[in-house]
Amino acid sequence: MRMLRWMSGFTLKDRIQNKHIHEKVEVAPVIDKIRESRLRWFGHIKRRPSDDPVRRVDVLDLTYIKKVHIYLKRIG
């Protein structure tokens, strides 16, 4: 947000709401950009061959991880 304020010429002393600054600068919300990036990566992974190590992680069963984490927490 600091960069957007700088780009639009506002300071915190101007007490302008973030949503008004977003409207003026016309940038997409950060959460939308993160979602777009994740979907792009997901599509990239899905196009890989099914025997690729990255695709094998896609179907990996991680139900035991929580138990191991709790066990390690008690030890350490």
C-alpha positions in Angstrom: 0.0 0.0 0.0 2.9 2.3 0.7 4.0 2.1 -3.0 0.5 2.9 -4.2 0.3 5.9 -1.9 3.6 7.1 -3.3 2.5 6.5 -6.9 -0.7 8.5 -6.4 1.0 11.3 -4.5 -0.8 10.8 -1.2 0.7 10.4 2.3 -0.7 9.0 5.5 -1.3 12.5 6.7 -3.9 12.9 3.8 -6.0 10.2 5.5 -7.3 8.8 2.3 -8.8 5.3 2.5 -7.1 2.4 0.8 -10.1 1.5 -1.3 -10.0 5.1 -2.8 -6.4 4.8 -3.6 -6.9 1.4 -5.3 -9.7 2.9 -7.4 -7.5 5.9 -8.4 -4.4 3.8 -9.3 -6.6 1.1 -10.9 -4.6 -2.0 -9.7 -6.0 -5.4 -9.1 -6.2 -6.5 -5.4 -3.2 -8.6 -4.2 -5.4 -11.6 -3.4 -6.6 -11.8 -7.0 -3.0 -11.8 -8.3 -2.0 -14.5 -5.9 -5.0 -16.6 -6.9 -4.1 -16.1 -10.6 -0.5 -17.1 -10.0 -1.6 -20.3 -8.1 -4.0 -21.3 -10.9 -1.3 -20.7 -13.5 1.1 -23.0 -11.5 -1.6 -25.6 -11.1 -2.2 -25.7 -14.8 1.5 -26.0 -15.4 1.7 -29.0 -13.0 -1.4 -30.7 -14.5 0.2 -30.6 -18.0 3.3 -32.6 -16.8 3.4 -36.4 -17.4 1.7 -38.5 -14.7 5.0 -40.3 -13.8 6.8 -36.9 -13.2 7.8 -36.5 -9.5 5.8 -33.2 -9.2 2.7 -35.0 -10.3 3.3 -37.8 -7.8 3.3 -35.3 -5.0 -0.2 -34.3 -6.2 -1.6 -37.6 -5.0 0.6 -38.0 -2.0 -1.2 -39.0 1.2 -0.1 -36.7 4.1 -2.6 -37.8 6.8 0.3 -39.0 9.1 2.2 -35.7 9.0 0.2 -34.1 11.9 1.0 -37.0 14.2 4.7 -36.8 13.4 4.7 -33.1 14.0 3.1 -33.5 17.4 5.6 -36.2 18.3 8.6 -34.1 17.3 7.2 -31.2 19.3 7.1 -33.3 22.5 10.6 -34.5 22.0 12.2 -31.1 21.2 
